[in-house]
Amino acid sequence: MKSIFLCEDKSCVSRVYTKSIAETLEREAELSTVIYNKAEILSSPETFKTVEYIFSTWNMPAFTKEEVNAYLPSLKCIFYAAGTVKFFARGFLDAGVRVFSARTANAIPVAETAAAQIVLANKGFFQTSRVYKQKQYATSRAVLEKCAGNYDTNVGIIGAGAIGKQVIRLLHNYRLNIFVYDPFLPDEEAANLYVKKCDLQTLFSTCVTVSNHLADNPQTKGMLTGDLFLSMPPFATFINTGRGAQVAERELIDALKKRPDLTAVLDVTDPEPVPTDNELYKLDNCILTPHIAGSQNNEVHRMSEYMLEEFWRYIRGENCLFEITREMLGTMA
């Protein structure tokens, strides 16, 4: 066998890789039609000695460097049709295997969702709708007068990685002042993106809508604190399609109680789902969605298309677009 599907949840492969793409890989990558998991590889050491390419998606298993060398000695590349590779990539990279990720493809629906929510937040959508539903039309119109709209409005983006940059580019269609907190964003790149770099305190206190796209690592855990939320302008909105662990949740809850004019739109939490006794359920100014921003339904097919195209670039000796290096693991979401 030259290529295999490898995934702990085999249904994920069928969901992400369309029949057409699977047939193309069977033909051009000599892909086996069987979907394997890690236990099957470890139980049959000789079967996978010739495998050069792995195609996978969500629920890709991790291997140690030693396991890769012992069970997949011919492996050259992994084409991962999903987003973050942090949970499995290191052992393969240590063994000299090249890893490619469709995180840019997965970033597209997240960025689209965040950008749409930012535009709606600036228009007062979240703030006015909850008042109007209480049969208070006049009050909802009064709230609307206090919302900035989408012209010459300050918007904050936390984290200018793959997703954050896509959000910024989508927002270029609007007349907005975009502030960015990202210590790793070079000044020259910030200028090319037409954004203003600033610290977190300035971003929160200046921007009427703030969207989180921070990388998920120990350094960012709990760094979005209550003081930041309380410093936001009147009728401001915080949007989180990034990671829930970056929010000091107890402090966010307290801030939402103290400032009922604030709105939190949370697509991710820590833990996920939100425990049934959590106060977030009781707050009218907190909107919860069940992690909808990432690739869903037909959107997942884009990820396998990206990996098929990357495979073609690799075998043709062309420059690949979506390779993950060891250095990238420390800063990626």
C-alpha positions in Angstrom: 0.0 0.0 0.0 1.2 3.5 -0.9 -1.5 5.6 0.8 -4.0 5.0 3.5 -6.8 6.7 5.4 -6.0 6.9 9.1 -8.6 8.0 11.7 -9.9 6.8 15.0 -13.4 7.8 14.1 -13.8 6.3 10.6 -17.1 8.1 10.0 -15.2 11.4 10.0 -13.3 10.3 6.8 -16.5 9.5 5.0 -17.9 12.8 6.1 -15.0 15.0 5.0 -13.7 13.2 1.9 -16.3 13.1 -0.9 -16.7 10.1 -3.0 -15.1 11.9 -5.9 -12.1 13.0 -4.0 -11.6 9.5 -2.5 -11.8 8.0 -6.0 -9.2 10.5 -7.3 -6.9 9.6 -4.4 -7.4 5.9 -5.1 -6.4 6.5 -8.7 -3.5 9.0 -8.2 -2.2 8.2 -4.8 -2.8 4.4 -4.8 -5.0 4.9 -1.8 -6.4 1.9 0.0 -10.2 1.9 0.2 -10.0 0.7 3.8 -10.0 3.3 6.7 -7.5 2.2 9.4 -7.1 3.3 13.1 -3.9 3.2 15.2 -4.7 -0.1 16.8 -4.9 -1.8 13.4 -1.5 -0.4 12.4 0.2 -1.5 15.7 -1.3 -5.0 15.4 0.0 -5.6 11.9 3.6 -4.3 11.8 4.5 -5.6 8.3 1.3 -4.4 6.5 2.1 -0.7 6.6 5.9 -0.8 5.9 5.4 0.7 2.4 2.9 3.4 3.2 4.2 6.8 2.0 1.1 9.0 2.4 -1.6 9.3 5.1 -4.8 11.1 4.5 -6.8 12.0 7.6 -9.1 14.5 9.3 -10.6 15.0 12.8 -9.6 12.2 15.2 -6.2 11.6 13.7 -4.2 9.5 16.2 -0.9 10.6 17.7 2.2 8.5 17.3 5.6 8.8 19.0 8.7 9.2 16.9 9.6 5.6 17.8 6.2 4.3 16.7 6.5 6.1 13.4 9.9 4.7 12.7 8.8 1.1 13.7 5.4 0.9 12.0 5.5 3.5 9.2 9.1 3.6 8.2 8.4 4.7 4.6 6.0 7.5 5.6 6.7 10.8 3.8 3.6 13.0 4.4 0.4 13.4 6.3 -2.4 15.3 4.6 -4.7 16.4 7.4 -8.1 17.6 6.1 -9.0 19.6 9.3 -7.6 22.5 11.4 -5.2 22.3 14.3 -2.5 19.5 14.3 -1.1 20.3 17.7 -2.4 17.1 19.3 -0.8 14.7 16.9 1.9 16.3 14.8 5.0 16.4 17.0 5.9 12.7 16.9 5.6 12.6 13.1 7.6 15.8 12.6 10.3 14.4 15.0 10.4 11.4 12.7 11.0 13.6 9.6 7.4 13.2 8.2 6.0 16.3 6.6 2.6 17.4 7.9 0.1 19.4 5.8 -3.0 20.9 7.3 -6.3 22.3 5.9 -6.4 24.8 8.7 -6.6 27.6 6.1 -9.7 26.0 4.6 -11.2 25.5 8.1 -10.4 29.1 8.9 -12.7 30.3 6.1 -16.1 29.5 7.7 -14.8 30.6 11.1 -13.7 33.9 9.7 -17.0 34.3 7.8 -19.0 33.6 11.0 -16.9 36.0 13.1 -17.1 38.8 10.4 -20.8 38.4 10.1 -21.3 38.5 13.9 -19.1 41.6 14.1 -21.2 43.4 11.5 -24.4 42.4 13.3 -23.0 43.5 16.6 -22.1 46.9 15.3 -25.6 47.3 14.0 -27.0 46.4 17.5 -28.5 43.2 16.3 -27.9 41.2 19.5 -28.6 44.1 21.9 -31.9 45.2 20.3 -33.3 41.8 19.5 -33.4 40.7 23.1 -35.2 44.0 24.1 -37.7 43.8 21.3 -38.6 40.2 22.2 -39.8 41.6 25.6 -42.4 43.6 23.7 -40.4 46.8 24.1 -40.1 48.1 20.6 -39.5 51.8 21.6 -36.8 50.7 24.1 -35.1 48.6 21.4 -35.1 51.6 19.1 -33.5 53.6 21.9 -30.8 51.0 22.3 -30.2 51.1 18.6 -29.4 54.8 18.8 -26.5 53.9 21.1 -25.0 51.3 18.7 -22.2 52.5 16.4 -23.0 50.9 13.0 -20.4 49.9 10.5 -18.9 53.2 9.5 -15.8 54.6 11.2 -16.3 52.2 14.1 -13.6 50.6 16.2 -13.3 46.8 16.0 -10.8 44.7 17.9 -9.3 41.5 16.7 -7.4 39.4 19.3 -4.9 37.2 17.4 -3.9 37.7 13.8 -3.2 34.2 12.8 -4.8 32.3 9.9 -8.3 33.1 11.1 -7.7 36.5 12.5 -6.2 37.7 9.2 -9.1 36.3 7.2 -11.5 38.2 9.5 -9.6 41.4 8.9 -9.7 40.9 5.1 -13.4 40.3 5.1 -13.9 43.5 7.2 -12.0 45.5 4.6 -15.3 45.7 2.8 -16.5 48.0 5.5 -15.3 51.4 6.7 -14.0 50.2 10.1 -11.0 51.1 12.3 -9.4 47.7 13.1 -7.3 47.3 16.2 -5.2 44.2 16.7 -3.6 42.6 19.7 -0.9 40.1 18.5 2.6 40.2 19.9 3.8 38.0 16.9 2.4 40.3 14.2 5.3 42.2 12.5 4.7 46.0 12.2 5.2 45.7 8.4 2.5 43.1 8.1 0.2 45.1 10.3 0.6 48.1 7.9 -0.2 45.8 5.0 -3.3 44.7 6.7 -4.3 48.3 7.4 -4.7 47.6 11.2 -3.4 49.3 14.3 -1.5 47.2 16.8 -2.2 47.8 20.5 -2.2 46.2 23.9 -5.2 44.3 25.2 -6.3 47.0 27.6 -6.4 49.6 24.8 -8.2 47.2 22.5 -11.0 46.4 24.9 -11.4 50.0 26.1 -11.4 51.4 22.6 -13.4 48.9 20.5 -17.2 48.5 20.5 -16.8 44.9 19.2 -14.0 42.5 20.1 -13.5 39.2 18.4 -11.1 36.5 19.9 -8.8 34.5 17.7 -5.9 33.8 20.0 -3.7 30.7 19.8 -4.6 28.1 22.3 -1.6 27.5 24.7 -0.8 27.7 28.4 0.3 31.4 28.1 -3.2 32.5 26.8 -5.3 30.5 29.3 -7.5 32.9 31.3 -5.9 36.0 29.9 -9.2 37.7 29.0 -10.2 38.9 32.4 -13.1 40.7 34.0 -11.3 44.0 34.1 -11.0 43.9 30.3 -14.7 43.2 29.8 -15.7 45.9 32.3 -13.5 48.5 30.4 -15.5 48.0 27.2 -17.5 51.0 25.8 -21.3 51.1 26.4 -23.3 48.5 24.5 -20.1 46.7 23.4 -20.0 43.1 22.2 -17.4 40.3 22.9 -17.4 37.5 20.3 -15.5 34.2 20.9 -15.1 31.7 18.1 -11.6 30.9 19.2 -11.0 28.9 22.4 -13.0 29.0 25.6 -10.0 28.5 27.9 -8.7 32.0 27.1 -11.7 33.6 28.9 -11.7 33.9 32.7 -15.3 32.7 32.7 -16.3 33.5 36.2 -15.0 37.1 35.7 -16.9 37.3 32.4 -20.1 36.2 34.1 -19.6 38.9 36.8 -18.9 41.5 34.2 -22.1 40.6 32.3 -24.1 40.9 35.5 -22.6 44.3 36.4 -22.9 45.6 32.8 -26.2 44.4 31.3 -25.5 46.6 28.3 -22.6 44.3 27.3 -23.2 41.3 25.1 -21.1 38.1 24.9 -21.5 35.8 21.9 -19.8 32.6 22.8 -19.4 29.8 20.2 -16.8 28.1 22.3 -16.5 27.6 26.1 -14.3 25.7 28.5 -15.6 23.0 29.2 -17.7 22.4 26.1 -20.6 22.0 26.3 -21.4 24.4 29.1 -22.4 22.5 32.3 -26.1 22.5 32.8 -25.9 24.5 36.1 -23.7 27.3 34.6 -24.9 30.8 35.0 -24.2 31.6 31.4 -27.6 30.0 30.6 -29.4 32.5 32.8 -27.9 35.7 31.4 -30.0 37.5 28.7 -26.9 39.3 27.5 -25.0 36.0 26.8 -25.7 34.2 23.5 -24.5 30.6 23.3 -24.0 28.6 20.0 -22.8 25.0 19.9 -19.4 25.5 18.2 -20.9 26.3 14.8 -18.1 28.5 13.4 -15.8 25.8 12.2 -16.5 23.8 9.0 -20.0 22.2 9.1 -22.0 20.1 6.7 -21.0 20.8 3.1 -18.2 23.2 4.3 -16.1 20.2 5.4 -15.5 19.2 1.8 -13.4 22.2 1.2 -10.8 20.8 3.6 -10.3 17.6 1.7 -10.2 19.5 -1.6 -7.3 21.6 -0.1 -5.4 18.4 0.8 -6.0 16.8 -2.6 -4.6 20.0 -4.2 -1.6 20.0 -1.8 -0.9 16.4 -2.6 -0.8 17.3 -6.3 1.6 20.1 -5.5 3.9 17.8 -3.5 4.1 15.0 -6.1 4.7 17.6 -8.9 7.6 19.1 -6.9 5.8 22.5 -6.6 5.9 24.8 -3.6 3.4 23.5 -1.1 1.1 26.0 0.6 -0.1 24.4 3.8 2.9 22.7 5.5 3.2 22.8 9.3 6.6 23.1 10.9 7.6 22.3 14.4 8.1 26.1 15.1 4.5 26.8 14.1 3.1 24.5 16.8 3.9 27.0 19.6 1.9 29.9 18.1 -0.9 28.3 16.1 -4.5 28.0 17.4 
